[in-house]
Structures are given as C-alpha cells and as structure tokens.
Amino acid sequence: METRLTFEIQPQPDDVTCGPTCLDAVYSYFGDEIPLEQVIREIPQLEGGGTLAVLLGNHALKRGYEATLYTYDLRTFDPTWFTPEAPHLAEKLKAQAAIKENAKLRIATGAYLEFLRLGGRIRMRDLNGALIRHYLERQVPILTGLSATYLYRMPREFGPKSDHDDIRGEPAGHFVVLCGYDHKTRDVMLADPLWPNPLAADHYYVQGMDRVLSAIMLGIVTYDANLLIVRPRRAGR
C-alpha cells in the first residue's frame, strides 16, 4: 500500500453504532482519546437506529475540530446550490424543508443548518481518486457513509434484527474510514468497525477504487452518500 495511515479502529458495539465508532477512531488518530461510550452517548441516533455523517460532523465541530462534508446526496442537495452565484446554502435548505414533508429530510436539514452555523463546510465536487488521494497523502483519514449492501455484496436487510432477506430486504447504510491508497493498483484501504466482517478476518481490508466509489455513491439510498473530513483546527481558522 503506497500510502497507509497508522490507523486503529475498535469493533462497533452493536449494529447501529458504526458512525460513532468511526468518529472515535478519527479522534484517536489525532491523539484525542475519548471513551467510545461517550461518543456514542453524545451523538444523536435516528429512529430505527444509526446516524448521519452531518451529526458526526456536528460533534467534531463542537469538540473544536474543523469539518468539511463532501455530499453526493441529491435527495437533500440540488447541484445548482453549489454554483458561485447561488444564495447561501442555508437559505435553500430552509426553503426546501418548508415544502417537503419527508421526516428524515427534515431531521437532516436541521443537522445541516447546525453544521453550517458551527462553521462546517459543505462541498459538492466530482468523486474520484484524486479527491481521495488529496487527503490521504496529507495523512488525513476520510470518514465515509456508503452502501454496505453494495460494498459487501450481501443480501438486503429486513426487520428489527436486520436479517438478510434478498426479497423483502432494503439496502443498508454503513460508515467506514478510508485510511490508505495505492496509486498504481488503485486500491483503497478501509478501516471497518463491523465485526465479524464479510470481507476480512480483521477490521482492515483492501478494495478496488471503483468498488469503493460506487458504494459511496449508492449510499444516496440511505442518505449516506458523503465524505466527512475531520481534522484539528489549523492556526488562523
């Protein structure tokens, strides 16, 4: 692996705490040791379990980090909102929430408005290897929400226990951390809190760039199509 961060991640305690577990690992990477139980307790959980990348970002911002979120979630954001002449993003989010009645969209909108208020940055740009390399070559891990169903190539999930059911099931979202990249092979190293894991004997494994980028984009089904960049606040910011 051409670029590989020294990155450690714990197993997630249950099926719905992959996000906080990934964020806790990012904190630890930067020398900020905080009990995983505390991170889980402090991050809001959605009805039915799980969380959103923006809620992880809000936790980091409140802890003094800077946070940038690259979104590909067209269910929440319109591409025209990111043009130079577009009004402030908060105005568009509020206008959309006043019209659309989707409950999850309203929760996400409130979280994004807080993210912006706290100083977070939201971007939309092409998802490709160059963007992944940009951060990993600077020793910055990438926390990403993606489609576990596509990444693992497992049956969709059904019911309160998330049983695999290829007929009744629905796509499942998940959080992992990208922590390595090989420019020659176009392989990506993932740190994955899920244990046991269908792709590896431990929490670390390599997947091709195309598979990873496809899984990220397909995360749009579960409001997960995003990259979250969390790092210590730089001088002057």
Secondary structure, 3 states (H helix, E strand, C coil): CCEECCCCCCCCCCCCCHHHHHHHHHHHHCCCCCCHHHHHHHCCCCCCCCCCHHHHHHHHHHCCEEEEEEECCCCCCCHHHHCCCCCCHHHHHHHHHHHCCCHHHHHHHHHHHHHHHCCCEEECCCCCHHHHHHHHCCCCCEEEEEEHHHHHCCCCEECCCCEECCCCCECCEEEEEEEEEECCCCEEEEECCCCCECCECCCEEEEEHHHHHHHHHHHHHHCCCEEEEEEECCCCC
